Amino acid sequence: MVKTMLTTKEMDKALKYQKRRTIAFKITMLALLALWIPVAIDKLTDFETFKSGIYNQPFSDSLGNVLIYTLPVLECATIIFLIYEGWRKVGLILSTMLMTAFTGYVGIALLGAWEKLPCGCGSVISGMSWPKHFLFNLLFLFLSLSGLYLWRKLRSGDAGSEAAEGGSAKRHIKQYSLTSKL
């Protein structure tokens, strides 16, 4: 098996790329937390308004009963999983699933599936028009998917798994280049 030695320039480039991914990942995590924390708090602190908003939706009350208790739990779980490093992948998957469902719902509403378009959303989102709400949801769906992509890249990135697991990327690359033979 032939391994090539990385040049200093290639190592620096790999380190810079890894650092950019790490920064992008942290910004993505903060943006997702900036979405989910107020949304969950709003549902929990004003549960009656959330509950009546769900019952105004154009689906059955039995589905509404499930959503009333499931959504806040899923949103809180998403927050917790996004905060704890070992569970971030699960948090990103939950965020992606929730945003896919919400975006799909808004998209179906915009296509005219229902006569009336009630919005059960709270916080800043409740003041948005349906097209703006759809774009907002698409943005956070994109961020959730980007977070998953970045999470995977950081775990199996150019600097190797040791760097992704907290080891020094520079040390890992240096070790690789010093122990590699042409």
DABELDA-V420218 format. One record per backbone hydrogen bond with DSSP energy under -0.5 kcal/mol. CO is the residue of the C=O (numbers start at 1). NH is the residue of the N-H. E is the energy in kcal/mol with one decimal. If there is no record, write none. Layout:
# DABELDA-V420218
CO/NH/E, CO/NH/E
This chain:
# DABELDA-V420218
1/3/-0.5, 7/11/-2.5, 8/12/-2.8, 9/13/-2.3, 10/14/-2.5, 11/15/-2.6, 12/16/-2.5, 13/17/-2.4, 14/18/-2.3, 15/19/-2.4, 16/20/-2.4, 17/21/-2.2, 18/22/-2.2, 19/23/-2.5, 20/24/-2.8, 21/25/-2.6, 22/26/-2.4, 23/27/-2.5, 24/28/-2.2, 25/29/-2.6, 26/30/-2.4, 27/31/-2.4, 28/32/-2.5, 29/33/-2.5, 30/34/-2.3, 31/35/-1.0, 32/36/-2.9, 33/37/-2.3, 35/39/-1.6, 36/40/-2.6, 37/41/-2.6, 38/42/-2.6, 39/43/-1.8, 40/44/-2.4, 41/45/-3.1, 42/46/-1.8, 44/47/-0.7, 46/50/-2.2, 47/51/-3.0, 48/52/-2.5, 49/53/-2.3, 50/54/-2.2, 51/55/-2.1, 52/56/-1.0, 54/57/-1.5, 57/59/-1.2, 60/64/-2.2, 61/65/-2.8, 62/66/-1.5, 63/67/-2.7, 64/68/-2.5, 65/69/-0.9, 66/69/-0.5, 66/70/-2.2, 67/71/-2.2, 69/73/-0.9, 70/74/-2.9, 71/75/-2.8, 72/76/-2.5, 73/77/-2.6, 74/78/-2.3, 75/79/-2.0, 76/80/-2.5, 77/81/-2.9, 78/82/-2.3, 79/83/-1.8, 80/84/-2.0, 83/85/-0.6, 84/87/-1.9, 85/88/-1.2, 87/91/-2.1, 88/92/-2.9, 89/93/-2.3, 90/94/-2.8, 91/95/-2.6, 92/96/-2.4, 93/97/-2.6, 94/98/-2.9, 95/99/-2.6, 96/100/-2.2, 97/101/-2.3, 98/102/-2.9, 99/103/-2.6, 100/104/-2.5, 101/105/-2.4, 102/106/-2.4, 103/107/-2.7, 104/108/-2.6, 105/109/-2.3, 106/110/-2.5, 107/111/-1.4, 108/113/-1.7, 109/112/-1.5, 116/118/-0.5, 118/120/-0.6, 122/125/-0.7, 122/126/-0.8, 123/126/-0.7, 124/127/-1.2, 125/128/-1.7, 129/133/-2.8, 130/134/-2.5, 131/135/-2.1, 132/136/-2.8, 133/137/-2.7, 134/138/-2.5, 135/139/-2.4, 136/140/-2.1, 137/141/-2.3, 138/142/-2.8, 139/143/-2.4, 140/144/-2.0, 141/145/-2.5, 142/146/-2.9, 143/147/-2.6, 144/148/-1.9, 145/149/-2.3, 146/150/-3.2, 147/151/-2.6, 148/152/-2.3, 149/153/-2.5, 150/154/-2.8, 151/155/-1.4, 152/156/-1.6, 157/160/-1.7, 160/164/-1.3, 161/165/-1.8, 162/167/-2.8, 163/166/-1.2, 168/172/-2.5, 169/173/-2.7, 170/174/-2.8, 171/175/-2.8, 172/176/-2.3, 173/177/-2.7, 174/178/-2.4, 175/179/-1.9, 176/180/-0.8, 181/3/-1.2
